[in-house]
Structure formats: C-alpha cells, structure tokens
C-alpha cells in the first residue's frame, strides 16, 4: 500500500501537467516582408518581357543606327532617372575612333549633359504597387557616317553603360 501511495504521489503532479497542456492555448506570430526588386536591362524585342543583362548588336554602323530596347521591372514606387554613357567606337587592332553622331530616345533626339557627358534616357514617375515591367524605351545610337566611310577596315566596338538612380 505504501508503494501505491508513493506511485500516486509521483503520478498526480504529472497528470495535472498533462491536463493543463491539453487545455492551454499556444500562439505563434508569423511576419515577413516583400523585398525590394529592381531589375533593369535589355529586351530582345519590344514585345518581350524577359530582361537581359547584356546584349550584342552586330550591325551598329547601319545608317538607321543601333536600336537598343531598355526596360525596368520594379516593385519600388519611386521616380527613377536613367542615364547612359556611350563610348565612341574603337578599332580593336588600332587607335581609330568613330564618334557617336546622335542618340534618339523613342525617336526623339536626346541631349547630352555637358558636365557628365551622359544622356538621360528617361525620368519615370513612380509605378503603382506590385511588380511591374515599366514601359520599355527604345534608344538608337547612330555612328558618325562620314567617319564610318573613311575608317580603315576592321572590327569596331562601343560600350553603352546605363545607370539607374532615384530621381531627386
């Protein structure tokens, strides 16, 4: 009997805990956030939605110029300013340069910043909510055709650098 009494004394508190655990309520709070997304780059054509980080255009000396389609996908509702710096075409095996005669943004002449030497591609107002592919911009780079006609044969290349920043 004494053993039974000891066993009951030891089990009684455990049974009490089990009962409390069965009737207690537990709560967990789940929190998260949506990270900012900003992707910009090039489209293979105006109907594409896949943004490429690099692109190569092989007929950049044609009289109509090299057409570059630029797009931004973001969920950040802030105005953005996009600028580009375009280096002259350089002969790969020499020191000959062919200048940039004109840059067009959606068919309109772009103006060069006299201080930075860059062109403003676009100043976009904020997008409203969600991840959106903002309206693509087509900019055309035209080489100086007189210099092209007088240039020695060879492979030429130019680099187009695009920067994006909040509009201030």
C-alpha positions in Angstrom: 0.0 0.0 0.0 2.8 2.3 0.8 4.3 1.7 -2.7 0.9 2.5 -4.3 0.7 5.7 -2.3 4.3 6.7 -3.4 3.4 6.0 -7.0 0.2 8.1 -6.8 2.1 10.9 -5.2 4.6 10.9 -8.1 2.0 10.5 -10.8 -0.6 13.0 -9.6 1.5 16.1 -10.5 2.3 14.7 -13.9 -1.4 14.0 -14.6 -2.1 17.6 -13.6 0.5 18.9 -16.1 -0.9 16.8 -18.9 -4.3 18.2 -18.3 -3.1 21.8 -18.4 -1.1 21.2 -21.6 -4.3 19.8 -23.2 -6.3 22.8 -22.4 -3.7 25.6 -22.8 -3.6 27.7 -25.9 -0.4 28.4 -27.8 0.1 31.2 -30.3 2.8 31.9 -32.9 3.1 35.1 -34.8 4.3 34.9 -38.5 5.8 38.0 -40.0 7.6 38.6 -43.3 8.3 41.3 -45.8 8.4 41.7 -49.5 12.0 42.6 -50.6 12.6 45.5 -52.9 13.0 44.4 -56.5 14.8 46.4 -59.2 15.8 44.7 -62.4 16.8 46.7 -65.5 18.4 45.8 -68.8 17.6 45.0 -72.4 14.8 43.3 -74.2 15.4 41.2 -77.4 12.3 42.9 -79.0 9.6 45.4 -77.9 7.1 42.6 -77.1 9.5 40.6 -74.9 9.1 40.6 -71.1 12.4 38.9 -70.3 15.1 41.4 -69.3 18.6 40.6 -70.4 21.7 42.0 -68.6 23.8 42.0 -71.8 23.1 42.2 -75.4 25.2 42.4 -78.6 24.3 44.3 -81.7 26.4 43.4 -84.7 25.2 46.0 -87.3 25.8 49.1 -85.3 27.2 51.1 -88.3 24.0 51.0 -90.4 22.6 54.4 -91.2 19.5 53.9 -89.1 21.7 53.2 -86.1 21.8 50.5 -83.5 18.4 50.1 -81.8 18.5 49.2 -78.1 15.3 48.4 -76.2 15.7 49.1 -72.5 13.3 48.1 -69.7 12.8 48.3 -65.9 10.9 45.9 -63.7 10.4 47.0 -60.1 8.1 46.9 -57.2 9.5 50.1 -55.7 7.1 53.1 -56.1 9.7 55.8 -56.6 10.6 58.0 -59.5 13.6 56.8 -61.4 16.2 58.5 -63.5 18.1 56.5 -66.1 21.2 57.8 -67.8 23.6 56.3 -70.3 27.2 56.9 -71.3 28.1 55.8 -74.8 31.8 55.5 -75.7 33.0 56.1 -79.3 33.5 53.0 -81.5 37.1 51.9 -81.3 39.1 49.8 -83.8 40.1 46.6 -82.0 43.5 46.5 -83.6 44.4 50.1 -83.6 43.8 53.6 -82.3 41.0 54.7 -84.6 37.8 56.0 -83.1 34.4 56.6 -84.8 32.2 59.1 -82.9 28.6 59.0 -81.9 26.6 61.3 -84.2 23.2 61.1 -82.5 21.3 59.3 -79.8 17.5 59.1 -80.1 15.1 58.2 -77.3 11.8 56.8 -78.7 12.6 58.6 -81.9 13.4 62.0 -80.4 16.9 63.4 -80.1 18.5 63.1 -76.7 20.5 65.9 -75.2 23.9 65.3 -73.7 24.8 66.5 -70.3 27.7 68.9 -70.9 29.2 68.1 -67.4 28.9 64.3 -67.3 28.9 63.5 -71.0 25.9 61.2 -70.4 22.5 61.1 -72.0 19.3 61.0 -69.9 17.3 58.1 -71.3 14.2 58.5 -69.1 12.8 60.1 -66.0 10.0 57.8 -64.9 7.3 58.6 -62.3 6.6 56.1 -59.6 4.8 52.9 -60.6 1.8 51.9 -58.5 2.0 48.8 -56.4 3.2 45.3 -57.3 6.0 44.2 -59.5 5.6 45.9 -62.9 7.5 46.0 -66.1 7.5 49.7 -66.9 7.1 50.8 -70.4 10.2 49.9 -72.5 12.2 52.7 -74.1 13.9 52.4 -77.5 17.1 54.3 -77.8 19.0 54.4 -81.0 22.7 55.1 -81.3 23.9 56.5 -84.6 27.6 56.4 -85.5 29.1 59.3 -87.5 28.6 58.0 -91.0 31.3 60.3 -92.5 33.8 58.7 -90.1 32.5 55.2 -90.9 33.0 55.8 -94.7 36.6 57.0 -94.1 37.6 54.4 -91.5 40.1 51.6 -92.1 38.6 48.1 -92.2 38.4 46.1 -89.0 36.3 45.3 -86.1 35.0 48.2 -84.0 33.2 48.2 -80.7 31.5 50.6 -78.4 30.3 50.3 -74.8 27.0 51.6 -73.6 26.8 51.9 -69.8 23.4 52.5 -68.2 22.9 53.8 -64.7 19.7 54.0 -62.7 19.0 56.1 -59.6 16.1 57.6 -57.7 15.0 60.9 -59.2 15.9 63.8 -57.0 
